[in-house]
Amino acid sequence: MFLVCGEALMDVFTLADTPTGTQLDARIGGSPLNVAIALARLAQPVGFLGSVSSGFLGQRLMRALVDEGVDTRATVRTAAPTTLSLVGLDASGAPSYSFYGTGGADRELGLAALRAVDAGVRAVHVGSYATVVEPIGSTLRALIEREKGRALIAYDPNVRLNVEPDVARWNAQLEWMLPRCDLLKISDEDLGLLFPGCAVADFAAHALARGTKALVVTRGAQGASVWTANASSTVPGVNVDVVDTVGAGDAFQAALLARLAETDALSAAALVHLSEAQWRDLLGFAARAAAITCSRRGADMPRRSELN
């Protein structure tokens, strides 16, 4: 089983002005929640480790997880409110986010929650701002220390400076993860934020030297690249009429993990021995999943039948 860890929240889109205000469209979201739902839609067994409000928005998040077939035994309920992410879209569909989450439920995951994590977990995915806020950040680091060597560890920083504006804190988290992370997926945008002026190939060499087994860098419509100790490969993007790009990176990560599971390559050792051709298949599959998500409003992930 996959275990996806981190925040669950509501993405709130602006639709149109009304005579007395603005019409809003709230949708389930949060990068880790998106990855969990995407894995379930890709026919992979997956559980969600996170803290969800007991309020009406939290109830909607829980209903979504259950309806999609995500295991919620490790999902903690709390009276704290659900974090809101206000999403603005530019003319190309690229999102900008404003988060309202101080004191939110998604931050309140304590160490006791780890007792509910099943011993049969094959892969752990962590990411986004849950890794740099407390107490959930410390809980996720404890989980990674416990599971390293027993399960594949996957990480996507998904940097949100309007949640944690201190770039040094994001850098410290990434550096902490490099020797503990088997699969690191990061966007070129996030690399530019964390390592301005650094060539992608130079960062790849640094990550592999620190212990990361496979680095995948996504470039949006320009495709994606991978580096391991034995291979490197690049695939182009998939042309699509873009509605918005919300959740595209999450769909990519989930599809990459699902394809690794389908090809019996869901381990640190397997990542290192994959050929360039195998990586092209993996990245191409993930790019198609991201493209389908971009063709829809919000983080609406594809199902396995759509990727055949």
Buried (B, 14 or more C-beta within 10 A) or exposed (E): BBBBBBBBBBBBBEEEEEEEEEEBEBBBBBBBBBBBBBBBBBEBBBBBBBBBBBBEBBBBBBEBBEEBBBBBEBBBBBEBBBBBBBBEBEEEBBBEBEBBBEEBBBBBBEEEBBEEBEEEBBBBBBBBBBBBBEBBBBBBBEBBEEBBEEBBBBBBBBBBEEBBEEBEBBBEBBEEBBEBBBBBBBBBBBBEBBBEEEEBEEBBEBBBEBEBBBBBBBBBBEBBBBBBEEBBBBBEBBEBEBBBBBBBBBBBBBBBBBBBBBBEBBBBEBBBBBEBEBBBBBBBBBBBBBBBBBBBEBBBBBEBEEBE
